[in-house]
């Protein structure tokens, strides 16, 4: 008995050593590229620093006090929330609709998988430049169509009322294929026996979707909603290329505002405070959303 116990202890020790060896590279990468930058960002936010000189002036919570009363930051946060809500409302149902179309259509519709997936393969910067020209006031798609019917130029990106919603449309065009693939993976997890049983019972494809497939895909859709939410709150590249946060602050986001303060105005201390504020707000919203979704799942 004692010999068996000692062998079990030796096996546990060997397993722990092997686990430590395999996890060490991952832990080092997490510390160097995630945990350390987060900690350093909060430390830098307590200084007045241009990001270049060696001289830093410690100002404590001065940057954070400015951030709390900075209306431009809260406008940027509001724009992020609008993008988040509309992205979830548009992208996930659109992706689900495309996945349902492909799943019901079978192999004969495989060409649509390729065509619809193309926007996701393109760089956000390239898409930003593409739509900047496509939506230009002079010579853009909508202005050209308007002139054909006797109208004038249409300025979507330069109009504060429409700029944010125009950019949201481009974002949804790019990322809806991601949720299409996500939902297709959800469909693949549903056994064909379930579909065949529902058809034998006389269910139409619509009844199968609403009463069988959709309830089974709820967990996948919840995960997709969290991905969309977090991605929307830290969005940067496409909007920076298309509008630069303008006109005015109509398309300003927390990430673009942080970039401008840090690298355009060389106020790295305040830019770090904005980044820290982003981290706190995104974490709180993500945790709150996950708690709500998990509570509903338990009920």
C-alpha positions as CSV (number, residue, x, y, z in Angstrom):
1,X,0.0,0.0,0.0
2,X,2.8,2.4,0.9
3,X,4.6,1.6,-2.3
4,X,1.4,2.4,-4.3
5,X,0.9,5.6,-2.5
6,X,4.5,6.7,-3.1
7,X,4.1,5.8,-6.8
8,X,0.9,7.9,-7.0
9,X,2.7,10.9,-5.4
10,X,5.6,10.5,-7.8
11,X,3.2,10.5,-10.7
12,X,1.5,13.6,-9.4
13,X,4.8,15.4,-9.1
14,X,5.8,14.4,-12.6
15,X,2.5,15.6,-14.0
16,X,2.9,18.9,-12.2
17,X,6.4,19.3,-13.5
18,X,5.3,18.5,-17.1
19,X,2.4,20.9,-16.8
20,X,4.7,23.7,-15.4
21,X,7.2,23.1,-18.3
22,X,4.5,23.3,-21.0
23,X,2.7,26.3,-19.4
24,X,5.9,28.3,-18.8
25,X,6.2,29.7,-22.3
26,X,2.5,30.7,-22.4
27,X,2.7,32.3,-18.9
28,X,5.9,34.3,-19.9
29,X,4.1,35.6,-23.1
30,X,1.1,36.6,-21.0
31,X,3.2,38.4,-18.5
32,X,5.4,40.2,-21.1
33,X,2.7,41.1,-23.6
34,X,-0.5,41.5,-21.5
35,X,-0.1,41.8,-17.8
36,X,3.0,44.1,-17.8
37,X,1.6,46.5,-20.5
38,X,-1.6,46.8,-18.5
39,X,0.3,47.6,-15.2
40,X,2.7,50.0,-17.0
41,X,-0.3,51.8,-18.6
42,X,-1.8,52.6,-15.2
43,X,1.6,53.6,-13.9
44,X,2.2,56.0,-16.8
45,X,-1.3,57.5,-16.3
46,X,0.0,59.0,-13.1
47,X,2.6,61.1,-14.9
48,X,2.7,64.1,-17.2
49,X,4.9,62.9,-20.0
50,X,5.2,63.5,-23.8
51,X,6.3,59.9,-24.5
52,X,9.7,60.9,-25.8
53,X,11.8,62.8,-23.2
54,X,13.2,61.1,-20.1
55,X,11.6,63.6,-17.8
56,X,8.4,62.6,-16.2
57,X,6.4,64.7,-13.8
58,X,4.4,62.8,-11.3
59,X,0.9,64.3,-11.0
60,X,-0.9,61.4,-9.2
61,X,-4.5,61.1,-10.2
62,X,-4.5,64.4,-12.1
63,X,-5.0,62.7,-15.5
64,X,-7.8,60.6,-14.1
65,X,-9.6,63.6,-12.7
66,X,-9.3,65.3,-16.1
67,X,-10.6,62.1,-17.8
68,X,-13.7,61.9,-15.6
69,X,-14.7,65.5,-16.6
70,X,-13.6,65.2,-20.2
71,X,-16.9,65.4,-22.3
72,X,-15.0,64.3,-25.5
73,X,-14.1,61.0,-23.8
74,X,-17.7,60.4,-22.8
75,X,-18.9,61.3,-26.3
76,X,-16.4,58.7,-27.7
77,X,-17.7,56.2,-25.1
78,X,-21.3,56.9,-26.3
79,X,-20.3,56.3,-29.9
80,X,-18.6,53.0,-28.9
81,X,-21.9,52.0,-27.2
82,X,-23.9,52.8,-30.3
83,X,-21.5,50.8,-32.5
84,X,-21.7,47.9,-30.0
85,X,-25.5,47.8,-29.9
86,X,-26.0,48.2,-33.6
87,X,-23.2,45.7,-34.4
88,X,-24.9,43.0,-32.2
89,X,-28.4,43.8,-33.7
90,X,-27.2,43.8,-37.3
91,X,-24.1,41.5,-37.6
92,X,-25.3,38.4,-35.7
93,X,-28.8,38.2,-37.2
94,X,-27.3,38.8,-40.7
95,X,-24.6,36.2,-40.1
96,X,-27.3,33.7,-38.8
97,X,-29.4,34.4,-41.9
98,X,-26.5,33.7,-44.2
99,X,-25.5,30.6,-42.3
100,X,-29.1,29.3,-42.4
101,X,-29.3,30.0,-46.1
102,X,-26.1,28.0,-46.7
103,X,-27.1,25.2,-44.4
104,X,-30.5,24.7,-45.9
105,X,-29.2,25.0,-49.5
106,X,-26.5,22.4,-49.2
107,X,-23.3,22.0,-51.3
108,X,-24.8,23.7,-54.4
109,X,-24.5,27.0,-52.6
110,X,-20.8,26.6,-51.6
111,X,-19.9,29.5,-54.0
112,X,-21.7,31.9,-51.7
113,X,-19.4,30.8,-48.8
114,X,-16.5,32.1,-50.8
115,X,-18.1,35.3,-52.0
116,X,-19.5,36.2,-48.6
117,X,-16.3,35.5,-46.8
118,X,-14.1,37.8,-49.0
119,X,-14.7,41.0,-46.9
120,X,-13.3,39.3,-43.8
121,X,-10.1,38.4,-45.7
122,X,-9.5,42.1,-46.5
123,X,-7.5,44.4,-44.3
124,X,-9.6,46.9,-42.3
125,X,-7.2,49.7,-43.5
126,X,-7.8,48.6,-47.1
127,X,-11.5,48.5,-46.6
128,X,-11.4,51.9,-45.0
129,X,-9.6,53.4,-48.0
130,X,-11.9,51.6,-50.4
131,X,-15.1,52.9,-48.9
132,X,-13.6,56.4,-48.4
133,X,-13.5,56.6,-52.2
134,X,-16.7,54.7,-52.8
135,X,-18.6,57.0,-50.4
136,X,-16.8,60.2,-51.5
137,X,-19.0,63.3,-52.0
138,X,-17.7,63.8,-55.5
139,X,-17.8,60.7,-57.6
140,X,-18.9,58.3,-54.9
141,X,-21.5,55.6,-55.4
142,X,-24.4,57.4,-53.8
143,X,-23.6,60.8,-55.3
144,X,-23.4,59.2,-58.8
145,X,-26.8,57.5,-58.3
146,X,-28.3,60.7,-57.0
147,X,-27.1,62.7,-60.0
148,X,-28.6,60.1,-62.4
149,X,-32.0,60.9,-60.9
150,X,-31.4,64.7,-61.0
151,X,-30.2,65.1,-57.4
152,X,-27.0,66.6,-56.0
153,X,-24.0,65.2,-54.2
154,X,-24.5,63.1,-51.0
155,X,-22.0,63.5,-48.3
156,X,-22.3,60.6,-45.9
157,X,-18.9,60.7,-44.2
158,X,-18.8,64.4,-43.9
159,X,-22.3,64.8,-42.3
160,X,-22.2,64.5,-38.5
161,X,-25.8,63.0,-38.5
162,X,-24.9,60.1,-40.9
163,X,-21.1,59.6,-40.5
164,X,-21.3,57.2,-37.6
165,X,-24.1,55.1,-39.1
166,X,-22.3,55.0,-42.4
167,X,-19.2,53.6,-40.8
168,X,-21.3,51.1,-38.8
169,X,-22.7,49.8,-42.1
170,X,-19.1,49.3,-43.4
171,X,-18.2,47.5,-40.2
172,X,-21.2,45.2,-40.5
173,X,-20.3,44.5,-44.1
174,X,-16.8,43.4,-43.1
175,X,-17.6,41.3,-40.0
176,X,-21.0,39.7,-40.8
177,X,-19.1,36.9,-42.6
178,X,-17.3,36.1,-39.3
179,X,-20.6,35.5,-37.6
180,X,-21.8,33.5,-40.6
181,X,-18.9,31.1,-40.1
182,X,-19.6,31.1,-36.4
183,X,-23.2,30.1,-36.9
184,X,-22.3,27.6,-39.5
185,X,-20.1,25.9,-36.9
186,X,-23.2,26.0,-34.6
187,X,-25.3,24.3,-37.2
188,X,-22.6,21.6,-37.7
189,X,-22.9,20.7,-34.0
190,X,-26.6,19.9,-34.4
191,X,-27.0,16.2,-35.2
192,X,-28.6,15.4,-38.6
193,X,-30.8,13.0,-36.7
194,X,-32.5,16.0,-35.0
195,X,-33.3,17.5,-38.4
196,X,-34.5,14.2,-39.9
197,X,-36.7,13.6,-36.8
198,X,-38.3,17.0,-37.1
199,X,-39.0,16.5,-40.8
200,X,-40.5,13.1,-40.1
201,X,-42.8,14.7,-37.5
202,X,-44.0,17.1,-40.3
203,X,-42.1,20.2,-39.4
204,X,-41.4,22.7,-42.2
205,X,-37.9,24.2,-42.6
206,X,-39.2,27.4,-40.9
207,X,-40.6,25.4,-38.0
208,X,-37.4,23.5,-37.7
209,X,-35.4,26.7,-37.6
210,X,-37.5,28.5,-35.0
211,X,-38.4,25.6,-32.7
212,X,-35.4,23.3,-33.0
213,X,-32.2,24.9,-34.5
214,X,-32.4,28.3,-33.0
215,X,-32.9,27.2,-29.4
216,X,-30.0,24.8,-29.8
217,X,-27.8,27.6,-31.1
218,X,-28.5,30.0,-28.3
219,X,-25.2,29.3,-26.5
220,X,-23.2,30.0,-29.7
221,X,-25.2,33.2,-30.3
222,X,-24.4,34.4,-26.7
223,X,-20.7,33.8,-27.3
224,X,-21.0,35.6,-30.6
225,X,-22.7,38.6,-28.9
226,X,-19.8,38.8,-26.3
227,X,-17.2,38.8,-29.1
228,X,-19.1,41.5,-31.0
229,X,-19.5,43.6,-27.9
230,X,-15.8,43.5,-26.9
231,X,-14.6,44.1,-30.5
232,X,-16.9,47.1,-30.9
233,X,-15.7,48.7,-27.7
234,X,-12.1,48.6,-28.8
235,X,-12.6,49.4,-32.5
236,X,-10.0,51.7,-34.1
237,X,-8.4,51.1,-37.5
238,X,-11.3,51.3,-40.0
239,X,-12.8,54.4,-38.4
240,X,-9.5,56.1,-38.1
241,X,-8.8,55.6,-41.8
242,X,-12.3,56.6,-43.0
243,X,-13.1,59.6,-40.8
244,X,-10.3,60.1,-38.3
245,X,-13.0,60.5,-35.6
246,X,-14.7,63.4,-37.5
247,X,-16.5,65.4,-38.5
248,X,-16.1,67.0,-35.1
249,X,-16.5,64.2,-32.6
250,X,-19.4,62.4,-34.4
251,X,-17.3,59.3,-35.1
252,X,-14.8,59.6,-32.3
253,X,-14.1,56.4,-30.4
254,X,-12.2,55.8,-27.2
255,X,-9.4,54.1,-29.1
256,X,-9.1,57.0,-31.7
257,X,-9.2,59.6,-28.9
258,X,-6.5,57.7,-27.0
259,X,-4.3,57.6,-30.1
260,X,-4.7,61.3,-30.8
261,X,-3.8,62.3,-27.3
262,X,-0.9,59.9,-27.1
263,X,0.8,60.1,-30.5
264,X,-0.6,63.3,-32.1
265,X,-0.6,65.6,-29.1
266,X,2.2,63.8,-27.4
267,X,0.4,63.6,-24.1
268,X,1.3,60.0,-23.2
269,X,0.2,60.4,-19.6
270,X,-3.3,61.4,-20.4
271,X,-3.4,58.9,-23.3
272,X,-2.5,56.2,-20.8
273,X,-5.4,57.3,-18.6
274,X,-7.8,57.0,-21.5
275,X,-6.4,53.5,-22.2
276,X,-6.9,52.6,-18.6
277,X,-10.4,54.0,-18.7
278,X,-11.1,51.9,-21.7
279,X,-9.8,48.8,-20.0
280,X,-12.0,49.4,-16.9
281,X,-15.2,50.2,-18.9
282,X,-14.8,47.3,-21.3
283,X,-14.1,44.9,-18.5
284,X,-17.1,46.0,-16.5
285,X,-19.4,45.8,-19.5
286,X,-18.1,42.4,-20.4
287,X,-18.4,41.0,-16.9
288,X,-21.9,42.5,-16.5
289,X,-23.0,41.0,-19.8
290,X,-21.6,37.6,-19.0
291,X,-23.3,37.6,-15.6
292,X,-26.6,38.4,-17.2
293,X,-26.2,35.7,-19.9
294,X,-25.1,33.1,-17.4
295,X,-28.0,34.0,-15.1
296,X,-30.5,33.5,-17.9
297,X,-28.8,30.2,-18.7
298,X,-29.2,29.0,-15.1
299,X,-32.8,30.0,-15.0
